[in-house]
Amino acid sequence: MRRRTALGLGATTLAGVVTGCLSRPSGAGDGGDDDGTDDDTDGNGTDGDPSDAAERATVSLAGADDPPDLPVRHAVEVLDAEATDERPPQLRVTLTNEADHAVEVGEGRAVLFEYVGSSDRRLVLLPGPADRYEAIRSGCWTLAEPIAVTEEYRLLALAAGESILRDLGVWGAADRGGGGDADACLPTGEFRFESTYNVARDEERVIDDPEWEAAWGFTLRVE
């Protein structure tokens, strides 16, 4: 798998994070070299130990879309369903090129659901170790401040039959607002995640004239 970056070509919307050189929208990426550092306070911020319920928040897959008729196909699985003091719940997203030819896919972060937020902006999926980001308190996996994500259009090159995967932490988004679970370290309920992406055989066509374009997503349940 090769990764290319096209600067200044616009970015997908990365939910719950800040894009550009510090401008703010809604999340995605390859190796997680996007200055993931801080995130916004959710309504949870008090000092002290998280509650037992918050520590043991669990995630399950409530459903996933049927795969679109494209050369590449997604899969999503829950790696670690339960939050712990060391990390939030963990997912794995895999993208496989099922064609008999190489393809280019963009945007490279969005297609792997890096920095992608739920449709209601209450959860966000973040790559890399938990200590890369700032939680509102130890063991409570809501972001303390918005994350800065570079505004660029990354391309992934996948050979025939090649797969690439990304492991993602399930975080409470900064400024997720109130509600009945406003004091919980992770909001509970069902949360929809969706990403739109382009696919082409030729690198130049991915951005301006993609051969294939589709959206795919899944729903998580947090309890």
C-alpha positions in Angstrom: 0.0 0.0 0.0 1.3 3.4 -1.0 0.1 6.7 0.4 0.1 10.0 -1.5 -0.9 13.4 -0.3 -2.4 16.1 -2.4 -2.2 19.4 -0.6 -4.8 22.2 -0.9 -7.3 20.1 -2.7 -10.0 20.2 0.0 -10.7 17.7 2.7 -13.6 15.5 3.7 -15.6 16.6 6.6 -14.1 15.2 9.8 -16.8 15.3 12.4 -16.1 16.5 15.9 -12.6 17.7 15.1 -10.8 20.8 13.7 -9.5 20.7 10.1 -7.2 23.0 8.2 -4.5 24.7 10.1 -6.8 25.1 12.9 -10.3 25.7 11.5 -13.1 23.6 12.8 -15.5 21.0 11.2 -16.5 17.4 11.6 -13.2 13.1 11.0 -10.5 10.4 8.8 -6.6 9.1 7.7 -3.8 6.8 7.1 -1.1 6.4 9.7 -2.5 9.0 12.2 0.2 11.6 11.7 -2.4 14.3 11.9 -1.4 16.3 14.9 -3.8 14.4 17.2 -3.4 16.1 20.5 -6.2 17.9 22.1 -10.0 17.8 22.1 -12.9 19.9 23.4 -14.5 19.4 26.8 -17.8 17.5 26.7 -20.1 18.3 29.5 -18.3 15.8 31.7 -15.5 17.8 33.3 -15.1 17.3 36.9 -12.0 16.1 38.7 -11.9 12.8 40.4 -12.3 9.1 39.4 -14.8 8.1 36.7 -17.8 6.2 37.9 -17.9 2.4 37.6 -20.5 2.7 34.9 -18.4 5.1 32.9 -15.3 2.9 33.2 -17.2 -0.1 32.0 -19.0 1.5 29.0 -19.2 -1.2 26.3 -19.5 -0.9 22.5 -21.1 -3.3 20.1 -21.8 -3.2 16.3 -25.5 -2.6 15.8 -25.4 -2.8 12.0 -23.5 -2.1 8.9 -24.5 -1.0 5.3 -24.5 -3.5 2.5 -21.3 -3.0 0.4 -21.7 -0.8 -2.6 -20.8 -2.1 -6.0 -17.2 -0.9 -6.0 -13.8 -2.6 -6.3 -13.1 -1.9 -2.7 -15.0 -3.3 0.3 -15.1 -2.3 4.0 -15.4 -4.5 7.1 -15.7 -3.3 10.7 -15.3 -5.2 13.9 -15.1 -4.5 17.6 -11.7 -5.4 19.0 -12.2 -4.4 22.6 -15.8 -3.8 23.6 -15.2 -2.4 27.0 -13.5 0.9 28.1 -10.7 0.5 30.7 -8.6 2.9 32.6 -5.9 2.6 29.9 -8.0 3.0 26.7 -11.4 3.6 25.2 -13.3 0.8 23.4 -11.5 -0.2 20.2 -12.7 -0.9 16.6 -10.9 -2.1 13.5 -11.9 -0.9 10.0 -10.5 -2.9 7.1 -10.5 -1.8 3.4 -9.8 -4.5 0.8 -9.3 -4.1 -3.0 -11.3 -7.0 -4.4 -10.5 -6.1 -8.0 -7.9 -7.7 -10.3 -6.2 -4.4 -10.8 -4.7 -1.7 -8.6 -6.8 1.2 -7.4 -6.4 4.6 -5.8 -8.8 5.6 -3.0 -9.4 9.0 -1.4 -9.7 10.6 1.0 -7.3 8.3 2.7 -8.3 9.1 6.3 -12.0 9.3 5.7 -12.2 6.0 3.9 -10.7 4.3 7.0 -12.9 6.3 9.4 -10.0 8.1 11.1 -11.3 11.3 12.8 -14.8 10.6 11.6 -17.6 11.6 14.0 -21.0 10.2 14.5 -23.9 11.9 12.7 -25.0 13.6 15.9 -21.4 14.6 16.7 -21.4 13.0 20.1 -18.7 10.3 19.3 -15.5 10.4 17.3 -13.2 7.6 16.1 -9.5 8.3 16.7 -6.4 6.4 15.5 -3.3 5.7 17.6 -2.7 5.2 21.3 -5.0 6.8 23.8 -2.2 8.9 25.3 -1.9 10.8 22.0 -5.1 12.7 23.0 -6.2 14.6 26.1 -9.1 13.1 27.9 -11.2 15.2 30.3 -9.8 13.1 33.1 -8.0 9.8 33.6 -10.0 6.8 32.4 -12.9 9.0 31.1 -12.8 8.9 27.3 -14.2 12.2 26.3 -11.9 14.6 24.6 -10.8 17.7 26.5 -10.3 20.0 23.5 -10.8 19.9 19.7 -8.1 18.1 17.7 -6.2 19.9 14.9 -6.2 17.8 11.7 -4.4 19.0 8.6 -6.5 20.0 5.6 -5.3 17.8 2.7 -6.6 15.1 0.4 -4.7 11.9 1.0 -4.7 9.0 -1.5 -4.3 5.3 -0.7 -2.9 3.0 -3.4 -4.1 -0.6 -3.1 -2.7 -3.4 -5.2 -5.1 -6.1 -6.4 -6.2 -8.2 -3.4 -4.5 -5.9 -0.9 -6.1 -4.8 2.4 -5.3 -2.0 4.8 -6.7 -1.7 8.3 -6.9 0.9 11.0 -7.6 0.4 14.7 -9.7 3.2 16.2 -10.6 4.3 19.7 -14.2 5.3 20.4 -14.1 8.7 22.1 -16.8 11.1 23.4 -16.6 14.2 21.2 -15.7 17.6 22.6 -18.7 19.8 23.1 -21.2 16.9 22.6 -23.8 18.8 24.6 -26.1 17.7 27.3 -28.7 15.0 27.6 -29.5 12.3 30.1 -26.0 11.0 29.9 -24.2 14.3 30.1 -22.2 13.2 33.1 -21.2 9.9 31.5 -17.7 9.5 30.2 -19.1 8.1 27.0 -22.6 8.9 25.7 -24.9 5.9 25.4 -27.3 4.9 22.6 -26.8 4.1 18.9 -24.5 6.2 16.8 -24.2 6.3 13.0 -20.9 6.7 11.2 -20.6 7.3 7.5 -17.9 8.2 5.0 -18.0 9.1 1.3 -15.0 8.2 -0.8 -13.8 8.1 -4.4 -12.1 5.2 -6.2 -10.2 5.2 -9.5 -7.5 3.2 -11.3 -5.6 6.4 -12.0 -4.3 8.7 -9.2 -5.2 11.9 -11.1 -8.9 10.8 -11.5 -9.6 10.1 -7.8 -10.0 13.8 -7.1 -11.4 15.3 -10.3 -13.0 12.5 -12.2 -13.4 9.3 -10.1 -14.6 6.1 -11.8 -16.5 5.2 -8.6 -17.9 7.2 -5.8 -19.9 5.8 -2.8 -20.8 6.2 0.8 -20.6 3.4 3.4 -21.3 3.4 7.1 -22.2 1.5 10.2 -23.9 1.9 13.6 -22.4 1.4 17.0 -24.3 0.8 20.2 -22.8 2.1 23.5 -24.2 0.8 26.8 
